[in-house]
Amino acid sequence: MGWKALRDEFNITHPIHVLHDAQLVCIGTRVKTRIAYICMVTGHIIECCPHDFLKEHYPRIANAKPAHLVNLLKRKDRFGKSVKVYSFDFEKGALVTHHCERTGFFNTTNDGDLMFKGVHFVRSHDALERARLELGSRIEWAQEEVDFKAGALASAQERLREHKSALMRLENI
């Protein structure tokens, strides 16, 4: 994947991670983790606010040729120590096992995900317990939405009946 090759080549000390769907590597701060984006396909750089982040912190990246960045990002990363961490994929309903060199925010899993407290856990049991709590909250919110919309539907149906009834009375005049 190459995010680690990029980090090592340019001595990046800020949080770095991959947006897989968009094929972007993000560099940021602990507060704003997406300040600079590097396209993994073209090597082009997009900077958000502050616009001079790379020039200030990593001028070699700001001045690098896109082809060099792409070559780095195509490299197969090599990792030293491998620690298992766990997260939960809510869409698939599955426990996900990741590997990393160091745990905790603002470290990155070997597959490029930024680790967050309450999302990535050293113990699978903790990830599953957090998922249970999260799913309980999601179910509660969804039920509240269903109840609200059911009430709104009942109201709308009553208004519809009243309007139809009024129209029928009008037709009989």
C-alpha positions, 0 to 999 in steps of 0.5 A: 500500500505504501503509506508507511513508505511515504511516512518513513521517506519523509519522516512524517510525525503527524497522523497519517492514514488512508481513505481506501474508497477515495484512494487518498493518503491523508496527513493531518494533526491530532485535531484535524486528521485530514489537512493534506491529501495525496492521491495514490493514483496520480500523486497530486496533492490537495491541501485544505486549511491551512493551505501551507501545512506541507510547506511548513512541516514537510517541504520535501513532500510539497516539492516532490514530483507526483511520480515519486509519490505514486512510486512510494505509495505503490510499495509494499510496506514492511512492518516490524512488531505486529500487534493485533487490534480489533474493530467492528464493521457495522455494515457487515456485522463482523469483528475485524482483526487489524495489525499494527506496530503501536496501538492507540490514537494517532497510530495507524493500522498496517492496512492504513486505518487511523486508530481511535479510542473507542473504535480499535481495541487490543482485546476482541471482547472490548470491541464486541462489547463496544459494538453491543452498546453502539448497536443498542443506541442505533436501535433506540434511535431507529425506533424513535425515528420509526415511532415519530414517522408512524405518528406523522403517517397516522396524522397525514392519513387522518388529514387525507380522510378528512379532505376526501370526506369534505370533497364527497360532501362538496360533490353532494351539494 
